[in-house]
Amino acid sequence: MQQQQEKDFTRRLDAGLWLRLAGYIKPYRRLLLISAATLIVSALCDTLFPLLTREALDRFVIAGQAGGLAGFAARYAAAILVQAACIFANSWLSGRAECGINRHIRLLGFRRLSELPFSYYDQTPVGYIIARMTSDIPRLGETVAWGLNDLIWSGGYILITAAAMFMLDARLALIVLAVVPVIAVAAVWFQKRILAGYRTVRKTNSRITGAFNEGIMGARTTKTLRRERANCEEFAQLTRIMRSASVRAAVLSALFMPIVTSLGAVATALVLWKGGQDVFHVPQLVSVGTLAAFVQYATGIFEPISNIARIFADLQASQAAAERVVSMLETEPEIADTPEVVERFGDSFEPRRENWPDIRGDIEFDHVSFHYSTGEEVLSDFSLKVSAGQTVALVGETGSGKSTIVNLVCRFYEPAQGRILIDGVDYRERSILWLQSHLGYVLQQPHLFSGTVRENIRFGRLDATDEEVERAARMVGAEDFILKLEGGYDAQVGEGGGRLSTGQKQLISFARALIANPAIFILDEATSSVDAETEQKLQAAIAAALEGRTSFIIAHRLSTIRSADVILVIRGGRIVERGTHRELLKQRGYYYRLYVNQFREEKSREAWERARA
């Protein structure tokens, strides 16, 4: 299986990317700021403890005095209580922020995915999208809520500790801080390598999710082609790539930590050596309490430096996730309403239905040309007028442009040149939701959602009553089989409608489209995958449903379109034949030959079935 390659983004830690991401977590900035404030107070308390230790040694232990001990104990207890309260508050606030950020970005992502046109899904594998929503977003929530908090605490502790050390003894402070430039050089060296490793991990994770999706969705095909072993080998190759990249990145991160720790140990040893000499030879310059405080500072300051190193590595790992999430959120729909249209008619989430005009169903293609993003031209200077209530059948070879025509009518795509008029107005001057709210679309391979039969029919109009749901089912002849299901209308259809036959799913999808009472009806080879008995039921339902509606029927079985008002034969994106069923048969052209061949095939099949019976 060939997997689509994701593009690379920045090659180094990108502060601008994180600033852009900050715009998407605006509702939780207050929580994060309060959480950061608690960490600063906690860092202040952490810095205070070595000073209290210094006071205890110099004032009480070395001097052998007990005066003021109660006050000292009270200050020490207060510092502990304040720090405990800050830690508790930070944990609570950060937990809320993480959950909230995950939810908010997922909602934004789901909304953006709802706005994106078919062309985005043509180019982006489902597995990549799932990986962004289920893996990358939680990684970002964890990084922002906890990683940045740790960064604030560590930075605050280092700054406050540095100030305290310089206040106590500038010489010893310089010894401790002398290793910081070395750590900075090491961080720069490790940055590129860690980021490259984690970028490969995230990309491969998306490919693995895509392979999972394809493997599950194509399980039947895999078994019929006996590809289990080949698929497992291909999947194993993907996992080997991810394992190799993960181990390499983990090793680099693991090496970074001992380097920081070793440098910290060297600095602590130097402080003990220099400070110990001063305690013995120049006690008035460095007291025992001061040396003890410095040892605590020297030991403690490298924990936040190690944290910063870890956070730095985590940010690099998370940046790969941030790149993918932000790129998805910032993907602009190729098909979108203009600001003027949104202002008047609203958008897909906040429509202004009171301003929506009524729709009759007159449709006109005015010199329309269209090509996909690959550059392949499908329609060229295509013109067509369809009157309201007219039924138009489209016939032609695969790739001739039939589905493109109806997708343009539905505004799933837009013309590269020319106009499409609905009731005499360019449909780009109306909102997308206005048009698509008046559409009924039945696909060759219908998709049902997990839930009951009743819920799936009601998806066509969420405010439909139970009586309207059942009426729609009766209109398409679906009620007979529905009532035989365990639970009837409340029977579960399974994921993707897996508990129902193809014909049953088709009848439910037809009822779902019909319940919305659409002005424009699209049938995309809706009867090609059902048996003859189900097709007869659908034919009767189609005849009743299309009465008074503008409709387009893409047909493979020509017997289903004999009653169409006009039949268009499409070849190479152009209309080569036009007329009613009788008129086209009289022309003895492409349609005539196609119809005669299908008629002979059906008769041969019927004869074979009778002989077999």
C-alpha positions in Angstrom: 0.0 0.0 0.0 1.4 3.4 -1.0 1.1 5.9 1.8 0.8 9.6 1.1 3.8 11.6 2.4 3.1 14.5 4.7 5.0 17.7 4.1 7.7 18.9 6.5 7.4 22.2 8.3 10.0 24.1 10.3 13.4 22.6 10.9 13.9 24.2 14.3 11.9 25.2 17.4 9.4 27.8 16.0 8.3 30.3 18.6 5.9 31.8 16.0 4.1 28.5 15.7 3.5 28.4 19.4 2.2 32.0 19.4 -0.2 31.0 16.6 -1.3 28.1 18.7 -1.9 30.4 21.7 -4.7 32.1 19.7 -6.6 28.8 19.8 -6.4 28.4 23.6 -7.6 32.0 24.4 -10.6 30.8 26.5 -8.1 29.1 28.9 -5.5 31.9 29.2 -6.9 33.0 32.5 -6.6 29.6 34.0 -3.0 29.3 32.7 -2.1 32.7 34.0 -3.4 31.9 37.5 -1.6 28.6 37.4 1.6 30.3 36.4 1.2 32.8 39.3 0.9 29.8 41.8 4.1 28.4 40.3 6.0 31.7 40.8 4.9 31.7 44.5 5.9 28.1 44.8 9.4 28.9 43.3 9.7 31.7 45.8 9.0 29.3 48.6 11.5 26.8 47.2 14.2 29.5 47.2 13.3 30.6 50.7 14.0 27.1 52.3 17.8 27.3 51.9 17.8 30.8 53.5 15.8 29.4 56.4 18.3 26.5 56.7 21.2 29.1 56.7 19.4 31.0 59.5 18.9 27.8 61.5 22.5 26.8 61.3 24.1 30.2 62.0 21.6 31.5 64.5 20.6 28.3 66.5 23.0 25.5 65.8 26.4 27.2 65.6 25.6 30.0 68.1 23.8 27.6 70.4 20.9 29.9 71.1 17.2 29.2 71.3 15.7 32.7 71.4 13.3 33.3 68.5 13.0 29.6 67.7 9.2 29.7 67.9 9.0 32.5 65.4 11.4 30.7 63.1 9.3 27.5 63.3 6.2 29.6 62.5 7.8 31.1 59.4 9.0 27.7 58.2 5.5 26.2 58.7 3.9 29.1 56.8 6.2 28.6 53.9 5.4 24.9 53.8 1.6 25.6 53.9 1.8 28.3 51.2 3.8 26.0 48.9 1.4 23.1 49.5 -1.6 25.3 48.7 0.2 26.5 45.5 1.0 23.0 44.4 -2.6 21.9 44.9 -4.0 24.9 43.1 -1.6 24.4 40.2 -2.6 20.7 39.8 -6.3 21.6 39.8 -6.0 24.5 37.4 -3.6 22.7 35.0 -5.8 19.6 34.9 -8.8 21.7 34.1 -6.8 23.6 31.4 -5.6 20.4 29.8 -9.0 18.9 29.5 -10.5 22.2 28.3 -7.8 22.9 25.7 -8.2 19.3 24.3 -11.9 19.8 24.1 -11.7 23.3 22.6 -9.2 22.4 19.9 -11.1 19.3 19.0 -14.2 21.3 18.6 -12.4 23.8 16.4 -10.8 21.0 14.4 -14.2 19.2 13.9 -15.8 22.5 12.8 -13.0 23.1 10.3 -13.3 19.6 9.0 -17.0 20.2 8.6 -16.2 23.3 6.5 -13.6 21.8 4.2 -14.8 20.7 0.8 -14.5 17.3 -0.9 -11.2 18.2 -2.4 -9.5 18.2 1.0 -10.7 14.7 1.7 -9.7 13.6 -1.8 -6.1 14.5 -0.9 -5.9 13.7 2.9 -6.1 10.1 4.1 -8.7 9.5 6.9 -5.9 8.0 9.1 -4.0 11.3 9.1 -7.1 13.2 10.2 -7.8 10.7 13.0 -4.2 10.9 14.2 -4.4 14.7 14.4 -7.7 14.6 16.4 -6.9 11.6 18.7 -3.1 11.8 19.1 -1.7 15.2 18.2 -4.3 17.3 20.0 -3.9 15.5 23.4 -0.1 15.9 23.1 -0.6 19.7 22.7 -3.0 19.9 25.6 -0.5 18.1 27.9 2.4 20.3 26.7 0.6 23.6 27.1 -1.0 22.8 30.5 1.9 21.0 32.1 5.0 21.5 30.1 4.8 25.3 29.9 3.9 25.4 33.6 7.0 23.5 34.4 9.0 25.9 32.3 7.6 28.9 34.2 8.4 27.3 37.5 11.9 26.3 36.4 12.7 29.7 34.9 11.3 31.5 38.0 13.2 29.3 40.4 16.5 29.8 38.5 16.1 33.6 38.4 15.1 33.9 42.1 17.9 31.4 43.1 20.5 33.3 41.1 19.5 36.5 42.8 19.7 34.9 46.2 23.1 33.4 45.5 24.6 36.7 44.3 23.1 38.3 47.5 24.9 35.7 49.6 28.3 35.4 47.8 28.9 36.6 44.2 32.0 34.4 43.8 30.3 31.1 44.6 27.3 32.2 42.5 29.5 32.6 39.5 31.0 29.1 40.0 27.5 27.6 40.0 26.3 29.6 37.0 29.4 29.0 34.9 28.0 25.8 33.5 24.9 27.4 32.0 26.6 28.4 28.7 27.9 24.8 28.3 24.4 23.5 28.8 23.1 26.0 26.2 25.7 24.8 23.6 24.6 21.2 24.3 21.0 22.1 23.9 21.6 23.7 20.5 23.5 20.5 19.4 20.7 18.2 20.5 17.8 20.4 19.3 18.0 19.5 15.6 18.5 15.8 16.1 15.7 15.4 18.7 13.2 17.4 16.6 14.0 15.5 13.5 13.5 12.2 15.3 10.2 13.2 16.8 9.0 14.6 13.5 9.6 11.2 11.9 7.7 9.6 14.8 4.6 11.8 14.3 4.6 11.4 10.6 4.9 7.6 10.9 2.2 7.6 13.6 -0.1 9.2 11.1 0.8 6.6 8.5 0.2 3.8 11.0 -3.2 5.2 11.9 -4.0 5.3 8.2 -2.9 1.7 7.8 -5.1 0.7 10.7 -8.1 2.5 9.1 -7.5 0.9 5.7 -6.9 -2.5 7.2 -10.2 -2.4 9.2 -12.3 -0.9 6.4 -10.8 -3.3 3.8 -10.9 -6.5 6.0 -13.2 -8.3 3.6 -11.1 -7.4 0.5 -8.0 -8.5 2.4 -9.5 -11.9 3.1 -10.8 -12.5 -0.4 -7.5 -11.6 -1.9 -5.6 -13.5 0.8 -3.3 -10.5 1.5 -3.1 -11.0 5.3 0.6 -11.9 5.2 1.5 -9.1 2.8 -0.4 -6.5 4.8 1.2 -7.6 8.0 4.7 -7.3 6.4 3.8 -3.8 5.2 2.5 -2.8 8.6 5.6 -4.3 10.3 7.7 -2.1 8.1 5.9 1.0 9.2 6.2 0.0 12.9 9.9 -0.6 12.4 10.4 2.9 11.0 8.5 4.3 14.0 10.4 2.2 16.5 13.8 3.2 15.0 12.9 6.9 15.1 11.5 6.7 18.6 14.5 4.9 20.0 16.9 7.4 18.3 15.0 10.4 19.7 14.7 8.7 23.2 18.4 8.0 23.3 19.3 11.6 22.4 16.9 12.9 25.1 18.3 10.4 27.6 21.9 11.5 26.8 20.9 15.1 27.3 19.8 14.6 30.9 23.0 12.9 32.2 25.1 15.7 30.6 23.1 18.3 32.6 23.3 16.3 35.8 27.0 15.7 35.4 27.7 19.4 34.9 25.5 20.1 38.0 27.6 17.7 40.0 30.8 19.4 38.9 29.4 22.8 39.9 28.4 21.4 43.4 31.8 19.9 43.9 33.5 23.2 43.1 31.2 25.1 45.5 32.0 22.6 48.3 35.7 22.9 47.6 35.9 26.7 47.4 33.2 27.3 50.1 34.8 24.8 52.4 38.1 26.5 52.2 36.5 29.8 53.0 34.6 28.4 56.0 37.9 27.1 57.5 40.2 30.0 56.6 37.9 33.0 56.3 34.8 32.2 58.4 33.8 35.8 58.5 33.4 35.7 54.7 31.5 32.5 54.4 29.6 30.9 57.3 28.6 27.3 57.7 25.0 28.3 57.1 25.9 30.2 53.9 27.8 27.1 52.6 24.9 24.8 53.4 22.5 27.2 51.6 24.9 27.3 48.6 25.1 23.5 48.5 21.3 23.4 48.5 21.1 26.0 45.8 23.8 24.3 43.7 22.0 21.0 44.0 18.6 22.4 43.5 19.2 24.8 40.6 20.2 22.0 38.3 16.8 20.2 38.8 15.0 23.1 37.1 17.8 23.3 34.5 17.2 19.6 33.8 13.5 20.3 33.7 14.1 23.0 31.1 16.2 20.6 29.1 13.4 18.0 29.3 10.7 20.6 28.4 12.8 21.8 25.6 13.0 18.2 24.2 9.2 17.8 24.8 8.5 21.1 23.0 10.5 19.8 20.0 8.5 16.5 20.1 5.2 18.4 20.5 6.1 20.9 17.8 5.6 18.1 15.2 2.1 17.6 16.6 1.5 21.4 16.7 2.6 21.7 13.1 0.0 19.2 12.0 -2.9 20.5 14.2 -2.3 24.2 13.3 -2.0 23.3 9.6 -5.4 21.6 9.8 -7.0 24.5 11.7 -5.6 27.0 9.3 -6.5 25.1 6.1 -8.8 27.5 4.4 -11.8 26.0 2.6 -11.4 26.2 -1.2 -15.2 26.7 -1.3 -16.5 29.3 1.1 -19.1 32.1 1.2 -17.9 35.6 0.7 -18.1 38.0 3.7 -21.0 39.8 2.1 -22.9 36.5 1.7 -22.2 35.5 5.3 -23.3 38.9 6.6 -26.6 38.6 4.8 -27.4 34.8 5.0 -25.2 33.6 7.8 -22.8 30.7 7.7 -23.1 26.9 8.2 -23.1 27.2 12.0 -25.1 30.5 12.5 -27.5 30.7 9.6 -29.8 33.7 9.1 -32.7 31.7 7.7 -35.1 34.6 7.9 -33.1 36.1 5.0 -33.1 33.0 2.9 -35.0 33.3 -0.4 -37.4 30.5 -1.5 -36.0 28.1 -4.0 -37.9 26.9 -7.1 -35.2 24.7 -8.6 -34.3 26.2 -12.0 -30.7 25.3 -12.7 -28.4 26.6 -15.4 -24.8 25.8 -16.3 -23.4 28.9 -18.1 -20.2 27.9 -20.0 -18.8 26.0 -17.1 -15.3 24.5 -17.1 -13.9 22.5 -14.3 -10.7 20.6 -13.5 -9.4 18.9 -10.3 -6.4 20.0 -8.4 -4.3 17.5 -10.4 -5.0 19.6 -13.5 -7.1 17.0 -15.2 -9.9 18.8 -17.1 -13.4 17.2 -16.6 -15.8 19.8 -18.1 -15.1 22.3 -20.8 -17.5 25.1 -21.8 -20.4 23.1 -20.5 -23.9 24.7 -20.7 -27.2 23.2 -19.6 -30.6 24.6 -18.6 -32.9 22.6 -16.3 -36.3 23.8 -15.5 -37.8 23.5 -12.0 -39.5 20.1 -11.5 -37.6 18.5 -14.4 -35.9 15.1 -14.1 -32.6 14.9 -15.9 -30.8 11.6 -16.3 -27.0 11.5 -16.9 -25.5 8.6 -18.9 -22.0 8.0 -19.8 -18.7 6.1 -19.3 -16.8 6.2 -16.0 -14.9 9.4 -15.8 -17.1 11.2 -18.4 -18.1 13.9 -15.9 -21.5 12.7 -14.6 -20.7 12.9 -10.9 -18.8 16.1 -11.4 -21.9 17.7 -12.9 -24.0 16.8 -9.9 -21.3 17.7 -7.4 -21.1 21.1 -9.0 -24.8 21.5 -8.7 -24.5 20.7 -5.0 -21.6 23.1 -4.7 -19.3 20.4 -3.4 -17.0 21.8 -6.0 -17.1 25.2 -7.8 -16.5 26.0 -11.5 -13.1 27.0 -12.6 -14.8 29.2 -15.2 -18.3 30.1 -15.9 -21.3 30.3 -13.6 -24.0 28.0 -12.2 -27.3 29.8 -11.7 -30.0 28.7 -9.2 -33.3 30.4 -10.0 -31.4 32.9 -12.2 -28.9 33.9 -9.6 -25.2 32.8 -9.4 -25.2 30.4 -6.5 -22.1 31.9 -5.1 -24.3 34.9 -4.2 -26.2 32.6 -1.9 -24.9 30.7 1.2 -23.6 27.2 0.9 -26.0 26.0 3.6 -29.0 27.6 1.8 -28.4 25.5 -1.2 -27.4 22.3 0.6 -30.4 22.5 2.9 -32.6 22.1 -0.2 -30.7 19.0 -1.5 -31.6 15.4 -1.2 -28.6 13.1 -2.2 -28.7 9.4 -2.4 -25.4 7.6 -3.1 -24.6 4.3 -4.7 -22.9 3.1 -1.5 -25.0 4.7 1.3 -23.4 5.4 4.7 -25.4 4.9 7.8 -24.4 6.1 11.2 -24.3 4.1 14.4 -27.7 4.2 16.0 -31.2 3.2 15.3 -33.1 3.0 12.1 -35.3 5.9 13.3 -32.3 8.1 14.1 -30.7 7.4 10.7 -33.8 8.5 8.9 -34.2 11.5 11.1 -30.7 12.7 10.2 -32.3 14.1 7.1 -34.3 16.5 9.3 -33.5 16.5 12.9 -36.9 18.0 14.0 -38.9 15.4 12.2 -41.6 13.6 14.3 -41.8 9.8 14.6 -44.9 9.9 12.4 -42.9 11.8 9.7 -40.1 9.3 10.0 -42.4 6.4 9.5 -44.2 8.1 6.6 -40.9 8.6 4.8 -40.1 4.9 5.3 -43.4 3.8 3.9 -43.0 6.1 0.9 -39.8 4.2 -0.1 -41.2 0.8 0.7 -38.8 0.3 3.7 -41.3 -0.3 6.4 -41.9 -3.9 5.5 -38.3 -5.0 6.4 -38.0 -2.4 9.2 -40.9 -3.9 11.2 -39.3 -7.4 10.8 -36.1 -6.2 12.6 -35.8 -6.8 16.3 -36.9 -3.5 17.7 -38.4 -2.2 14.5 -37.6 1.4 14.0 -35.5 1.3 17.2 -33.3 -1.5 15.9 -29.6 -0.8 15.9 -28.1 -0.6 12.4 -24.5 -1.2 13.6 -21.4 0.8 12.5 -21.8 2.0 9.0 -25.1 0.0 8.8 -23.2 -3.3 8.9 -26.2 -5.2 10.3 -28.3 -4.4 7.2 -28.1 -5.5 3.6 -27.0 -3.1 0.9 -30.6 -2.9 -0.3 -31.9 -2.1 3.1 -29.3 0.6 3.7 -30.3 2.1 0.3 -33.9 2.2 1.3 -33.1 3.9 4.6 -30.8 6.4 2.9 -33.6 7.2 0.4 -36.1 7.8 3.2 -33.4 10.0 5.0 -33.1 12.2 1.9 -36.9 12.3 1.3 -37.8 13.4 4.8 -36.1 16.7 4.3 -38.6 17.5 1.4 -35.7 18.8 -0.8 -36.3 21.0 -3.9 -33.4 19.4 -5.7 -32.9 15.6 -5.7 -29.7 13.8 -6.7 -29.6 10.0 -7.3 -26.1 8.8 -7.9 -26.6 5.3 -9.3 -28.8 4.7 -6.3 -30.3 1.4 -7.6 -27.1 -0.1 -9.1 -26.3 -2.2 -6.0 -29.7 -3.5 -5.1 -31.5 -6.6 -6.2 -34.4 -6.6 -8.8 -37.1 -6.7 -6.1 -35.7 -3.8 -4.1 -35.1 -1.9 -7.4 -38.8 -2.2 -8.2 -39.7 -0.8 -4.7 -37.3 2.1 -5.3 -38.6 2.8 -8.8 -42.1 3.3 -7.4 -40.7 5.5 -4.5 -38.6 7.5 -6.9 -41.5 8.3 -9.2 -43.5 9.6 -6.3 -40.6 11.4 -4.6 -39.4 13.3 -7.7 -42.8 14.6 -8.5 -42.5 18.4 -8.6 -38.8 18.4 -7.8 -35.8 19.2 -9.9 -33.8 16.0 -10.0 -30.6 14.6 -11.5 -30.3 10.8 -11.9 -26.9 9.2 -12.6 -27.8 5.9 -14.0 -26.0 2.7 -14.8 -29.2 0.6 -15.4 -30.9 2.4 -18.2 -34.2 0.8 -17.4 -34.4 3.1 -14.4 -34.4 6.3 -16.4 -36.9 5.7 -19.2 -39.4 8.1 -17.6 -36.9 11.0 -17.3 -37.9 14.3 -18.9 -34.5 14.5 -20.6 -31.6 12.1 -20.9 -28.1 13.5 -21.4 -25.3 11.3 -22.8 -22.0 12.7 -21.5 -18.7 11.9 -23.1 -15.5 13.7 -22.3 -17.3 16.4 -20.3 -19.6 17.3 -23.2 -23.2 16.5 -24.1 -23.1 14.3 -27.2 -26.8 13.2 -27.2 -29.9 14.7 -25.7 -33.6 13.7 -25.6 -36.2 11.5 -24.1 -35.8 7.7 -23.9 -37.8 7.2 -27.1 -36.1 10.1 -29.0 -32.6 8.7 -28.2 -33.6 5.2 -29.3 -34.8 6.6 -32.6 -31.4 8.3 -33.1 -29.6 4.9 -32.9 -26.5 6.4 -31.4 -24.5 5.7 -28.3 -27.5 5.5 -26.0 -29.3 3.1 -28.4 -26.3 0.8 -28.5 -25.9 0.9 -24.7 -29.6 0.2 -24.1 -29.7 -2.7 -26.5 -26.6 -4.3 -25.0 -28.0 -4.0 -21.5 -31.4 -5.3 -22.6 -29.8 -8.4 -24.1 -27.7 -9.0 -21.0 -30.7 -8.8 -18.8 -32.7 -11.2 -21.0 -29.7 -13.7 -21.0 -29.4 -13.4 -17.2 -33.2 -14.1 -16.8 -33.0 -17.1 -19.1 -30.0 -18.5 -17.2 -31.7 -18.0 -13.8 -34.9 -19.8 -15.1 -32.8 -22.6 -16.4 -31.0 -22.9 -13.2 -34.2 -22.9 -11.2 
